[in-house]
Amino acid sequence: MRHFLLTIMMVLAALTVSAQSNRIVIEDFVVDRDSVVTVPVVLANETPMRGLQFKMALPEGLKIESSHLTKYSEKYDMNLVCRQTDDGFYAAFIYPLGRVCYPADSVAIMMLDFAAGPDFKGGDIILSNAKGSTIDNKSITIDGDTTTITVPASSLIGIPIDQTQGNGKFF
């Protein structure tokens, strides 16, 4: 019986270790049409990372207006490049000029200002092709994520009928 329990504990410990991973995440959010919302990008890493890069596919009607590092990233002297690529994706690169790493943590590393157009109906942001590097420039795989953006139902409907001006005629 003791060996059986020990075997079960070892299997559970192995599953726990394999379940841990490095992830880049943007939480689901709500945005009104024709407005801008600022959203954090969170790095949840178990491995210290010197830098990282990832791609974002945005739904139609949504674009990145600006991006900047958080104070946490500035503390580690990180630099940021975030731009739209020729294939329509956005690419983000975060890197230091010195020999520093993000420690293992789960924290916001950058902020993105998303601008929704007047016809935006919601959709998904897909984070993909994420890679990081160790202090010795060895590649680290980072799991991507899918973020759901919703538009409040009131802005999808338009002006409620009881707020429109009538022409003074009765039916």
Accessible surface in RSA format (square Angstrom, percent):
REM  Atomic radii and reference values for relative SASA: ProtOr
REM  Chains: A
REM  Algorithm: Lee & Richards
REM  Probe-radius: 1.40
REM  Slices: 20
REM RES _ NUM      All-atoms   Total-Side   Main-Chain    Non-polar    All polar
REM                ABS   REL    ABS   REL    ABS   REL    ABS   REL    ABS   REL
RES MET A   1   172.93  89.6 127.34  84.3  45.59 108.6 111.21  94.6  61.72  81.8
RES ARG A   2   194.72  81.8 188.03  95.9   6.69  15.9  76.06 103.9 118.66  71.9
RES HIS A   3   138.32  75.6 136.97  95.2   1.35   3.5  94.56  97.5  43.76  50.9
RES PHE A   4   125.11  62.6 118.49  73.4   6.62  17.2 123.27  74.7   1.85   5.3
RES LEU A   5    94.62  52.7  94.55  67.6   0.07   0.2  94.57  66.4   0.04   0.1
RES LEU A   6   105.39  58.7 102.33  73.2   3.06   7.7 104.45  73.4   0.94   2.5
RES THR A   7    77.92  55.4  74.17  75.2   3.74   8.9  53.94  72.4  23.98  36.3
RES ILE A   8    72.64  41.3  72.55  54.0   0.09   0.2  72.56  52.2   0.08   0.2
RES MET A   9   128.58  66.6 122.62  81.1   5.96  14.2  86.38  73.4  42.20  55.9
RES MET A  10   126.82  65.7 121.90  80.7   4.93  11.7  97.30  82.7  29.52  39.1
RES VAL A  11    78.07  51.4  75.21  68.1   2.86   6.9  78.07  67.8   0.00   0.0
RES LEU A  12   103.42  57.6 102.39  73.3   1.03   2.6 102.58  72.0   0.85   2.3
RES ALA A  13    54.75  50.3  46.08  71.1   8.67  19.7  53.53  75.4   1.21   3.2
RES ALA A  14    61.82  56.8  50.40  77.8  11.42  26.0  57.75  81.3   4.07  10.8
RES LEU A  15   105.88  59.0 103.48  74.0   2.40   6.0 103.93  73.0   1.95   5.2
RES THR A  16    80.37  57.2  74.85  75.9   5.51  13.1  55.72  74.8  24.65  37.3
RES VAL A  17   104.60  68.8  99.57  90.1   5.04  12.1  99.57  86.5   5.04  13.7
RES SER A  18    86.00  72.7  53.11  70.9  32.89  75.8  51.47 109.6  34.53  48.4
RES ALA A  19    82.94  76.3  48.40  74.7  34.54  78.6  59.91  84.4  23.03  61.0
RES GLN A  20   101.78  56.9  85.90  62.8  15.89  37.8  29.93  63.7  71.85  54.5
RES SER A  21    44.32  37.5  26.86  35.9  17.46  40.2  23.18  49.4  21.14  29.6
RES ASN A  22    11.71   8.1  10.17   9.8   1.54   3.7   0.00   0.0  11.71  11.3
RES ARG A  23    92.91  39.0  92.91  47.4   0.00   0.0  25.20  34.4  67.71  41.0
RES ILE A  24     0.00   0.0   0.00   0.0   0.00   0.0   0.00   0.0   0.00   0.0
RES VAL A  25    19.55  12.9  19.54  17.7   0.01   0.0  19.54  17.0   0.01   0.0
RES ILE A  26     1.26   0.7   0.07   0.0   1.20   2.9   0.07   0.0   1.20   3.2
RES GLU A  27   113.68  65.3 110.74  83.8   2.94   7.0  46.21  89.4  67.48  55.1
RES ASP A  28    93.30  65.4  71.80  71.5  21.50  50.8  26.43  62.2  66.88  66.7
RES PHE A  29    24.51  12.3  15.34   9.5   9.17  23.9  23.24  14.1   1.27   3.6
RES VAL A  30    88.36  58.1  73.04  66.1  15.32  36.9  73.04  63.5  15.32  41.6
RES VAL A  31     5.16   3.4   1.04   0.9   4.12   9.9   5.16   4.5   0.00   0.0
RES ASP A  32    71.43  50.0  68.33  68.0   3.10   7.3  14.95  35.2  56.48  56.3
RES ARG A  33    63.52  26.7  51.73  26.4  11.79  28.1  13.44  18.4  50.08  30.4
RES ASP A  34   108.30  75.9  82.90  82.5  25.40  60.1  16.12  37.9  92.18  91.9
RES SER A  35    39.40  33.3  30.03  40.1   9.37  21.6  35.92  76.5   3.48   4.9
RES VAL A  36    75.50  49.7  45.65  41.3  29.85  71.9  45.65  39.7  29.85  81.0
RES VAL A  37    39.63  26.1  36.11  32.7   3.52   8.5  39.63  34.4   0.00   0.0
RES THR A  38    69.66  49.5  47.39  48.0  22.27  53.1  26.64  35.8  43.03  65.0
RES VAL A  39     7.20   4.7   7.04   6.4   0.16   0.4   7.20   6.3   0.00   0.0
RES PRO A  40    50.70  36.9  50.27  45.8   0.42   1.5  50.27  41.5   0.42   2.6
RES VAL A  41     0.00   0.0   0.00   0.0   0.00   0.0   0.00   0.0   0.00   0.0
RES VAL A  42    33.02  21.7  33.02  29.9   0.00   0.0  33.02  28.7   0.00   0.0
RES LEU A  43     2.21   1.2   2.07   1.5   0.14   0.3   2.07   1.5   0.14   0.4
RES ALA A  44    28.30  26.0  26.55  41.0   1.75   4.0  28.19  39.7   0.12   0.3
RES ASN A  45     9.31   6.4   1.56   1.5   7.76  18.7   1.66   4.0   7.65   7.4
RES GLU A  46    81.16  46.6  57.79  43.7  23.37  55.6  32.49  62.8  48.67  39.7
RES THR A  47    42.45  30.2  40.93  41.5   1.52   3.6  26.80  36.0  15.65  23.7
RES PRO A  48    68.90  50.2  67.31  61.4   1.58   5.7  67.31  55.6   1.58   9.8
RES MET A  49     0.00   0.0   0.00   0.0   0.00   0.0   0.00   0.0   0.00   0.0
RES ARG A  50    50.19  21.1  50.19  25.6   0.00   0.0   3.43   4.7  46.75  28.3
RES GLY A  51     7.65   9.4   0.00   N/A   7.65   9.4   7.65  21.0   0.00   0.0
RES LEU A  52     9.66   5.4   0.04   0.0   9.62  24.2   4.66   3.3   5.01  13.5
RES GLN A  53    77.95  43.6  77.91  56.9   0.04   0.1  10.39  22.1  67.56  51.2
RES PHE A  54     4.18   2.1   0.33   0.2   3.85  10.0   2.05   1.2   2.14   6.1
RES LYS A  55    52.75  25.7  52.75  32.4   0.00   0.0  26.08  23.5  26.66  28.4
RES MET A  56     0.03   0.0   0.00   0.0   0.03   0.1   0.02   0.0   0.02   0.0
RES ALA A  57    28.75  26.4  25.58  39.5   3.17   7.2  27.64  38.9   1.11   3.0
RES LEU A  58    34.54  19.2   5.80   4.1  28.74  72.3   6.68   4.7  27.86  75.0
RES PRO A  59    21.64  15.8   9.14   8.3  12.51  45.5  19.75  16.3   1.89  11.7
RES GLU A  60   165.00  94.7 139.23 105.3  25.77  61.4  65.66 127.0  99.34  81.1
RES GLY A  61    30.32  37.4   0.00   N/A  30.32  37.4  20.05  55.0  10.27  23.0
RES LEU A  62    12.28   6.8   0.00   0.0  12.28  30.9   0.43   0.3  11.85  31.9
RES LYS A  63   116.78  57.0 116.77  71.6   0.02   0.0  60.39  54.4  56.39  60.1
RES ILE A  64    21.70  12.3   6.42   4.8  15.27  36.8   6.42   4.6  15.27  41.4
RES GLU A  65   103.21  59.3  74.61  56.4  28.59  68.1  28.84  55.8  74.37  60.7
RES SER A  66    50.34  42.5  41.79  55.8   8.56  19.7  42.71  90.9   7.63  10.7
RES SER A  67    34.69  29.3  10.68  14.3  24.02  55.3   0.06   0.1  34.63  48.5
RES HIS A  68    88.10  48.2  84.50  58.7   3.60   9.2  62.87  64.8  25.23  29.4
RES LEU A  69    22.16  12.3  14.11  10.1   8.04  20.2  14.11   9.9   8.04  21.6
RES THR A  70    22.43  16.0  16.92  17.2   5.50  13.1  22.43  30.1   0.00   0.0
RES LYS A  71   173.58  84.7 165.68 101.7   7.90  18.8 116.97 105.3  56.61  60.3
RES TYR A  72    37.66  17.6  30.04  17.1   7.62  19.8  34.25  25.7   3.42   4.2
RES SER A  73     0.00   0.0   0.00   0.0   0.00   0.0   0.00   0.0   0.00   0.0
RES GLU A  74    97.81  56.2  85.60  64.8  12.21  29.1  33.20  64.2  64.61  52.8
RES LYS A  75   138.60  67.6 106.12  65.1  32.48  77.3  76.35  68.7  62.26  66.3
RES TYR A  76    46.39  21.7  44.29  25.2   2.10   5.5  30.85  23.2  15.54  19.2
RES ASP A  77   100.33  70.3  90.36  89.9   9.97  23.6  27.73  65.3  72.60  72.4
RES MET A  78     9.86   5.1   0.00   0.0   9.86  23.5   0.00   0.0   9.86  13.1
RES ASN A  79    46.40  32.0  43.42  42.0   2.98   7.2  10.24  24.6  36.15  34.9
RES LEU A  80    39.90  22.2  10.47   7.5  29.44  74.0  10.47   7.3  29.44  79.2
RES VAL A  81    59.52  39.2  55.63  50.4   3.89   9.4  59.52  51.7   0.00   0.0
RES CYS A  82    30.58  23.1   0.92   1.0  29.65  69.7   0.17   0.4  30.40  32.8
RES ARG A  83   131.74  55.3 126.01  64.2   5.73  13.6  52.96  72.4  78.78  47.7
RES GLN A  84   101.44  56.7  79.71  58.3  21.72  51.7  20.40  43.4  81.03  61.5
RES THR A  85    28.70  20.4  21.27  21.6   7.43  17.7  22.35  30.0   6.35   9.6
RES ASP A  86   163.86 114.8 123.25 122.7  40.61  96.0  44.74 105.3 119.12 118.8
RES ASP A  87    88.48  62.0  53.56  53.3  34.92  82.6  47.57 112.0  40.91  40.8
RES GLY A  88    42.64  52.6   0.00   N/A  42.64  52.6  26.86  73.7  15.78  35.3
RES PHE A  89    67.55  33.8  67.11  41.6   0.44   1.2  67.53  40.9   0.03   0.1
RES TYR A  90    22.00  10.3  22.00  12.5   0.00   0.0  13.17   9.9   8.83  10.9
RES ALA A  91     6.31   5.8   6.31   9.7   0.00   0.0   6.31   8.9   0.00   0.0
RES ALA A  92     0.05   0.0   0.00   0.0   0.05   0.1   0.02   0.0   0.03   0.1
RES PHE A  93    67.99  34.0  67.99  42.1   0.00   0.0  67.99  41.2   0.00   0.0
RES ILE A  94     1.95   1.1   0.33   0.2   1.61   3.9   0.33   0.2   1.61   4.4
RES TYR A  95    88.56  41.3  88.56  50.4   0.00   0.0  58.15  43.7  30.41  37.5
RES PRO A  96    12.35   9.0   3.51   3.2   8.84  32.1   3.51   2.9   8.84  54.9
RES LEU A  97   151.88  84.6 120.47  86.2  31.41  79.0 123.47  86.7  28.41  76.5
RES GLY A  98    37.21  45.9   0.00   N/A  37.21  45.9  33.55  92.1   3.66   8.2
RES ARG A  99   160.76  67.5 134.08  68.4  26.67  63.5  61.14  83.6  99.62  60.4
RES VAL A 100    49.18  32.4  44.57  40.4   4.61  11.1  49.18  42.7   0.00   0.0
RES CYS A 101    26.91  20.4  15.68  17.5  11.23  26.4  11.77  29.8  15.13  16.3
RES TYR A 102     1.48   0.7   1.48   0.8   0.00   0.0   1.48   1.1   0.00   0.0
RES PRO A 103    52.25  38.1  48.27  44.0   3.98  14.5  51.86  42.8   0.39   2.4
RES ALA A 104    57.07  52.5  32.40  50.0  24.67  56.1  32.90  46.3  24.17  64.0
RES ASP A 105    66.00  46.2  52.12  51.9  13.87  32.8  15.38  36.2  50.62  50.5
RES SER A 106    76.46  64.6  52.63  70.2  23.83  54.9  33.58  71.5  42.88  60.1
RES VAL A 107    42.05  27.7  37.36  33.8   4.69  11.3  42.05  36.5   0.00   0.0
RES ALA A 108    28.36  26.1  23.40  36.1   4.96  11.3  23.40  33.0   4.96  13.1
RES ILE A 109     0.05   0.0   0.05   0.0   0.00   0.0   0.05   0.0   0.00   0.0
RES MET A 110     0.00   0.0   0.00   0.0   0.00   0.0   0.00   0.0   0.00   0.0
RES MET A 111    44.81  23.2  44.78  29.6   0.02   0.1  40.18  34.2   4.63   6.1
RES LEU A 112     0.16   0.1   0.16   0.1   0.00   0.0   0.16   0.1   0.00   0.0
RES ASP A 113    23.07  16.2  22.97  22.9   0.10   0.2   1.99   4.7  21.08  21.0
RES PHE A 114     0.11   0.1   0.11   0.1   0.00   0.0   0.11   0.1   0.00   0.0
RES ALA A 115    11.69  10.8  10.39  16.0   1.30   3.0  10.42  14.7   1.27   3.4
RES ALA A 116     5.01   4.6   0.00   0.0   5.01  11.4   0.45   0.6   4.56  12.1
RES GLY A 117    19.15  23.6   0.00   N/A  19.15  23.6  18.11  49.7   1.03   2.3
RES PRO A 118    96.05  70.0  85.27  77.7  10.78  39.2  86.34  71.3   9.71  60.3
RES ASP A 119    92.69  64.9  84.68  84.3   8.01  18.9  36.18  85.2  56.51  56.4
RES PHE A 120     0.97   0.5   0.00   0.0   0.97   2.5   0.97   0.6   0.00   0.0
RES LYS A 121   153.36  74.8 130.37  80.0  22.99  54.7  80.16  72.1  73.20  78.0
RES GLY A 122    19.37  23.9   0.00   N/A  19.37  23.9   4.42  12.1  14.95  33.5
RES GLY A 123    28.16  34.7   0.00   N/A  28.16  34.7  24.60  67.5   3.56   8.0
RES ASP A 124    65.03  45.6  53.86  53.6  11.18  26.4   7.99  18.8  57.04  56.9
RES ILE A 125     0.00   0.0   0.00   0.0   0.00   0.0   0.00   0.0   0.00   0.0
RES ILE A 126    85.94  48.9  85.68  63.8   0.26   0.6  85.68  61.7   0.26   0.7
RES LEU A 127     4.67   2.6   0.00   0.0   4.67  11.7   0.00   0.0   4.67  12.6
RES SER A 128    37.63  31.8  33.46  44.7   4.17   9.6  28.66  61.0   8.97  12.6
RES ASN A 129   102.61  70.8  77.32  74.7  25.30  60.9  27.60  66.4  75.02  72.5
RES ALA A 130     6.28   5.8   0.13   0.2   6.15  14.0   0.13   0.2   6.15  16.3
RES LYS A 131    91.69  44.7  90.86  55.8   0.83   2.0  58.64  52.8  33.05  35.2
RES GLY A 132     6.12   7.5   0.00   N/A   6.12   7.5   2.54   7.0   3.57   8.0
RES SER A 133    27.99  23.7  27.96  37.3   0.03   0.1  19.01  40.5   8.98  12.6
RES THR A 134    29.82  21.2  29.82  30.2   0.00   0.0  29.32  39.4   0.50   0.8
RES ILE A 135    52.00  29.6  50.28  37.5   1.72   4.1  50.28  36.2   1.72   4.7
RES ASP A 136    89.43  62.6  66.24  65.9  23.19  54.8  21.41  50.4  68.03  67.8
RES ASN A 137   103.27  71.2  77.76  75.1  25.51  61.4  24.55  59.1  78.72  76.1
RES LYS A 138   141.19  68.9 136.66  83.9   4.53  10.8  86.14  77.5  55.04  58.6
RES SER A 139    86.17  72.8  52.08  69.5  34.08  78.5  47.36 100.9  38.80  54.4
RES ILE A 140    16.23   9.2  12.51   9.3   3.73   9.0  16.23  11.7   0.00   0.0
RES THR A 141    91.75  65.3  78.91  80.0  12.84  30.6  54.01  72.5  37.74  57.0
RES ILE A 142     6.56   3.7   0.00   0.0   6.56  15.8   0.00   0.0   6.56  17.8
RES ASP A 143    63.60  44.5  58.57  58.3   5.03  11.9  19.73  46.4  43.87  43.8
RES GLY A 144    29.98  37.0   0.00   N/A  29.98  37.0   7.68  21.1  22.30  49.9
RES ASP A 145    31.16  21.8  20.98  20.9  10.18  24.1   7.75  18.2  23.42  23.4
RES THR A 146    74.00  52.6  56.17  56.9  17.82  42.5  32.28  43.4  41.71  63.1
RES THR A 147     0.00   0.0   0.00   0.0   0.00   0.0   0.00   0.0   0.00   0.0
RES THR A 148    58.14  41.4  57.24  58.0   0.90   2.1  35.70  48.0  22.44  33.9
RES ILE A 149     2.03   1.2   0.00   0.0   2.03   4.9   0.00   0.0   2.03   5.5
RES THR A 150    67.28  47.9  65.38  66.3   1.90   4.5  58.78  78.9   8.50  12.9
RES VAL A 151    12.96   8.5   0.04   0.0  12.92  31.1   0.23   0.2  12.73  34.5
RES PRO A 152    40.99  29.9  29.95  27.3  11.04  40.1  40.99  33.8   0.00   0.0
RES ALA A 153    69.88  64.2  61.14  94.4   8.74  19.9  61.76  87.0   8.12  21.5
RES SER A 154    83.31  70.4  69.65  92.9  13.66  31.5  52.49 111.8  30.82  43.2
RES SER A 155    32.78  27.7  17.47  23.3  15.31  35.3  26.28  56.0   6.50   9.1
RES LEU A 156    78.20  43.6  55.55  39.7  22.66  57.0  55.73  39.1  22.48  60.5
RES ILE A 157   139.41  79.3 107.19  79.9  32.22  77.7 113.70  81.9  25.71  69.8
RES GLY A 158    38.36  47.3   0.00   N/A  38.36  47.3  33.05  90.7   5.31  11.9
RES ILE A 159   126.93  72.2 105.01  78.2  21.92  52.8 106.69  76.8  20.24  54.9
RES PRO A 160    64.36  46.9  58.99  53.8   5.37  19.5  64.36  53.1   0.00   0.0
RES ILE A 161   156.99  89.3 143.71 107.1  13.28  32.0 145.89 105.1  11.10  30.1
RES ASP A 162   123.69  86.6  86.39  86.0  37.29  88.2  46.69 109.9  76.99  76.8
RES GLN A 163   129.49  72.4  98.57  72.0  30.92  73.6  33.24  70.8  96.25  73.0
RES THR A 164    76.08  54.1  53.41  54.1  22.68  54.0  45.44  61.0  30.65  46.3
RES GLN A 165   179.22 100.2 145.15 106.1  34.07  81.1  52.89 112.6 126.33  95.8
RES GLY A 166    72.82  89.8   0.00   N/A  72.82  89.8  38.85 106.6  33.97  76.1
RES ASN A 167   123.07  84.9  86.47  83.6  36.59  88.1  44.88 108.0  78.19  75.6
RES GLY A 168    67.86  83.7   0.00   N/A  67.86  83.7  42.76 117.3  25.10  56.2
RES LYS A 169   157.02  76.6 137.47  84.3  19.56  46.6  85.66  77.1  71.37  76.0
RES PHE A 170   195.59  97.9 164.98 102.2  30.61  79.6 166.96 101.2  28.63  81.9
RES PHE A 171   249.43 124.8 173.69 107.6  75.74 197.1 206.55 125.2  42.88 122.7
END  Absolute sums over single chains surface
CHAIN  1 A    10773.9       8655.4       2118.6       6524.6       4249.3
END  Absolute sums over all chains
TOTAL         10773.9       8655.4       2118.6       6524.6       4249.3
